[in-house]
């Protein structure tokens, strides 16, 4: 009970990461032999620019996972930063969308589509391209990367070698 009252007002993500850290450190401390190797496997640290893309406009940056961009028109390629060389203030998706809705749109996708268990339909892709806007895949109003398998039906139609 005391722990809950102490963390009141802290964001859920912060709380979850703190819990994972505390839980992992408790497990390590509970080992009978401190010289023994830990059985915990931590994900290797990958630089943020290798995991995320950025969209920038007027000094503001939107950070999205790699592969979250469904469509980027040629005329808007300059707004997408894939190499991590950014300059600006990070803002949330809803804030960025409110100011840039004339050239940016989100498209909700199912979790199965994001995993590549289902594919984009040609009609859906044609519709999104006809909007001539940058299209970001979202799931639960959060940007999500889309597996290459979700594009497979389009690739096999255009390239008979697959």
MORA-V570633 format. One record per residue. N is the residue number from 1. RES is the residue in three letters. PHI is phi in radians with two decimals (none if undefined). Layout:
n = [N;N]
res = [RES;RES]
phi = [PHI;PHI]
//
This chain:
n = [1;2;3;4;5;6;7;8;9;10;11;12;13;14;15;16;17;18;19;20;21;22;23;24;25;26;27;28;29;30;31;32;33;34;35;36;37;38;39;40;41;42;43;44;45;46;47;48;49;50;51;52;53;54;55;56;57;58;59;60;61;62;63;64;65;66;67;68;69;70;71;72;73;74;75;76;77;78;79;80;81;82;83;84;85;86;87;88;89;90;91;92;93;94;95;96;97;98;99;100;101;102;103;104;105;106;107;108;109;110;111;112;113;114;115;116;117;118;119;120;121;122;123;124;125;126;127;128;129;130;131;132;133;134;135;136;137;138;139;140;141;142;143;144;145;146;147;148;149;150;151;152;153;154;155;156;157;158;159;160;161;162]
res = [UNK;UNK;UNK;UNK;UNK;UNK;UNK;UNK;UNK;UNK;UNK;UNK;UNK;UNK;UNK;UNK;UNK;UNK;UNK;UNK;UNK;UNK;UNK;UNK;UNK;UNK;UNK;UNK;UNK;UNK;UNK;UNK;UNK;UNK;UNK;UNK;UNK;UNK;UNK;UNK;UNK;UNK;UNK;UNK;UNK;UNK;UNK;UNK;UNK;UNK;UNK;UNK;UNK;UNK;UNK;UNK;UNK;UNK;UNK;UNK;UNK;UNK;UNK;UNK;UNK;UNK;UNK;UNK;UNK;UNK;UNK;UNK;UNK;UNK;UNK;UNK;UNK;UNK;UNK;UNK;UNK;UNK;UNK;UNK;UNK;UNK;UNK;UNK;UNK;UNK;UNK;UNK;UNK;UNK;UNK;UNK;UNK;UNK;UNK;UNK;UNK;UNK;UNK;UNK;UNK;UNK;UNK;UNK;UNK;UNK;UNK;UNK;UNK;UNK;UNK;UNK;UNK;UNK;UNK;UNK;UNK;UNK;UNK;UNK;UNK;UNK;UNK;UNK;UNK;UNK;UNK;UNK;UNK;UNK;UNK;UNK;UNK;UNK;UNK;UNK;UNK;UNK;UNK;UNK;UNK;UNK;UNK;UNK;UNK;UNK;UNK;UNK;UNK;UNK;UNK;UNK;UNK;UNK;UNK;UNK;UNK;UNK]
phi = [none;-1.08;-1.11;-1.13;-1.24;-1.31;-1.74;-1.05;1.62;-1.51;-1.07;-1.08;-1.12;-1.11;-1.12;-1.12;-1.19;-1.14;-1.09;-1.08;-1.14;-1.12;-1.09;-1.14;-1.20;-1.15;-1.13;-1.17;-1.20;-1.42;-1.10;-1.18;-2.12;-1.16;-1.49;-1.22;-1.25;-1.29;-1.55;-1.27;-1.92;-1.65;-1.17;-1.11;-1.31;-2.05;-0.97;-1.05;-1.24;-1.57;-1.87;-2.27;-1.93;-2.23;-2.05;-2.17;-2.86;0.86;1.35;-1.98;-2.15;-2.02;-1.71;-2.31;-1.13;-0.97;1.24;-1.52;-1.46;-1.42;-2.62;-2.31;-1.13;-0.98;-1.20;-1.98;-1.01;-1.19;-1.50;-1.73;-2.02;-1.91;-1.70;1.50;-1.47;-2.12;-2.60;2.71;-1.73;-1.24;-2.29;-1.31;-1.01;-1.10;-1.18;-1.15;-1.11;-1.07;-1.60;-2.25;-1.20;-1.31;-2.30;-2.36;-2.52;-1.85;-2.31;-1.18;-2.19;-1.34;-1.14;-1.10;-1.17;-1.08;-1.39;1.57;-1.30;-2.17;-2.07;-1.14;-1.50;-1.01;-1.11;-1.11;-1.14;-1.08;-1.10;-1.13;-1.22;-1.20;-1.25;0.99;-2.28;-1.24;-2.00;-1.90;-1.29;-2.29;-2.42;1.12;1.10;-2.16;-1.05;-2.49;-1.29;-1.96;-1.07;-1.09;-1.12;-1.22;-1.72;-1.00;-1.11;-1.22;-1.15;-1.21;-1.24;-1.49;-2.36;-1.17;-1.21;-1.29]
//
